[in-house]
Amino acid sequence: MPKPIRCYDYVNQSYDKVCDALRSNSNAVFHAATMSAEARGGEVAAGLHVKIAGFDVSKDVEILVKYCSEIESKSINKMTIEFVWKAAEASGLFPVMTAQLDIYPITKTETQLDFHGQYEPPLGVMGKAIDAVLGHRIAEASVHQFLNEVAAYLRKSLTVLQDDPSVPVSD
């Protein structure tokens, strides 16, 4: 049975600006948000990381955006990005996350990012046992960190563009 994970964060920018940034290249936003320019060194993998018992645990992942849709009406504005991430190496040892990121306006200057995801623990019965003890907490922490980094990246990059559109945005 797939394990669900849900979390949300906010970006203090308009819905239109957030959607424009994600619409133009959501993969680039996800990758830039999760890895510094020095750490990336030209790689296409994003980095997920969490702190567990004082130790940093990280794994490079490949993010594949599968679908992006938008609903615009008088009653609702919402953008949805469906994507999958899996470990860049030894992917059979790690869960594959299937996720949906919903983006919608809260106010004229605030946008909510709402993550809905699910994963199936790898390695059959042994994987389910590991997931029950520690794996689910690692997955939840990874998702929260991922979304926090995406929101922070959007807040920073969109603010820089707003303050001075001639300044290129980088990590």
SULRAUR-V360008 format. One line per field, one symbol per residue. phi: phi as a letter, one per 40 degrees, with the letter a starting at -180 (. if undefined). psi: psi as a letter, one per 20 degrees, with the letter a starting at -180 (. if undefined). burial: b if it has 16 or more other ideal C-beta (glycine too) atoms within 10 Angstrom, else e. A space follows every 10 residues. Layout:
phi = ???
psi = ???
burial = ???
This chain:
phi = .cccaaaaab bcacdccccd ccccacdccd ccccaccccc fgccccbbaa bbfgbcbbac bcbbccabbb bbaccababb bbabbadcbf cccbcccbab bcbacbbcba bbbbcbaaab dcgfcccccc cccadccccc cccccdcccc ccccdccccc cccaccccca c
psi = pqoqpprrrq plrqgggggg ghghnhgggg ghhipqhghg kiqiqrppqr ppkipppqpp qppophqpqq ppahhqpppp pprqqqphql hiiqqppprp oppqqgahjp pppopprqqp prkcgghhgg ghghghhggg hggggghghg gggggghhgg hghniipqpr .
burial = eebebebebe bebbbebbbe bbeeebbebb bbbbbeeeeb eeeebbbbbb eeeeeeeebb bbbeeeeeee eeeeeebbbb bebbbbbbee eeebbebbbb bebbbeeeee bbbbbbbbbe bbeeeebbee beeebbebbb bbbbbbbebb bebbbebbee beeeeeeeee e
